[in-house]
Amino acid sequence: AGVDAGSDLVPVFVATGKQLRRAISCDDGLTWKNDVSVDDAWPANERYRCFSGNFALPDGGSGSTDCDHNAYSSTALAYGNGVFLQTAGWGTPGSFFRSTDGVTWSQAASGPNVQDVMVGPNRWLLATRDPRKSDDFGLTWTQSPSIPLSMNGNTIYNVRGGAYGGGTYVVSAQDGANTDWQISRDEGETWQRPTLQGGTMADCGAAHPAFGNGIFVGITWCQAQTAAIACRSADNGQTWTRSTIGTDAVESRPLWTGSQFMAWSNGKVHRSTDGITWTSTPTQRRVNGSLSGSVLVGAVAVSAQGTLVAVRGGWQTWYEQQRFYRSTDGILWDELPESAYRKGHPVIQIVWGLARKSAVCP
């Protein structure tokens, strides 16, 4: 079950990443604690350094450092009703881990590979073509009807993102040149394809949608137009419109801050209250009180109080290059001192939620 209304809770940020990395912040993103990964206990010469090429094993074999495609690849992180759910595994049977304090995790189930968890008030759905559903906040999972994703008669298997909002579940999928979107208004029992004004949903590409103030927004890169495209819906996902954000490739997933949508490209933040009109503003990085260039935001989350936390985006920006940030407006980002966090495996997701008190976050 979820957290009881009368339970002692603390607001926390939880971050997850490759090699089942998990960390928690219970001081509004100022410091990160309990930063652990699955290979911490492995022999030193067998620990991963993600995406650095193969490495030799003691038995004469070799291990791949492709941290995207193994059982320990964190693929999604979600929060709802006092419960954090981490999904992991790509190219192997997926695993679903559940926690109510962000520190102690237990495996709730195994099964498909997923890219998002769609958290509704009563039902949680895994974003995959053959989803599983949970009606007890991630404790148990059962099969849900398949999502009929296809394009031009070609079946699509790779769901790239999903979201819940206003009674609607939305998924976006892509296999090569084939793209599709589907929505459900009956908790995943039936699905239908929405429509895009002036085109088809394939023109929206594949995205990780965000929801806020009755609006869905998904952002993709359009190679033909050399532009970042926002597709939005204000009618429960049934019809969508398409607008251009700018010529910068957006690195982060969009999020709703409580007052506006935000997304980040290299050195810029893009903001919109309606998902149609976007304002682009240069970002700034502050280190030890002094301005020091711009920021490329990767995984990012916002608290109920409006604090934004993020890790550095981009490729090979982990280990020695990894940085954690904190902001109140998404424009000016304070880089945390190196003593406030541990540099390690790539961080892929961050969420904010209310956790049970623990020894780590008392």
Buried (B, 14 or more C-beta within 10 A) or exposed (E): EBBEEEEEBBBBBBBBBBBBBBBBBBBBBBBBBBBBBBBEEEEEEEBBEBBEEEBEEEEEEEBEBBBEEBBBBBBBBBBBBBBBBBBBBBEBEBBBBBBBBBBEBEEBBBBBBBBBBBBBEEBBBBBBBBBBBBBBBBBEBEEBBEBBBBBEEEEBEBBBBBBBBBEBBBBBBBBEEBBBBBBBBEBBEEBEBBBBEEEEBBBBBBBBBBBBBEBBBBBBBBEEEEBBBBBBBBEBBBEBBBBEBBEBBBBBBBBBBEEBBBBBBBBBBBBBBBBBEBEBEEBBBBBEEEEEEBBBBBBBBBBEEEBBBBBBBEEEBBEEEBBBBBBEBBBBBBBBEEEBBBEBBBBBBBBBBBBBBBEBBE
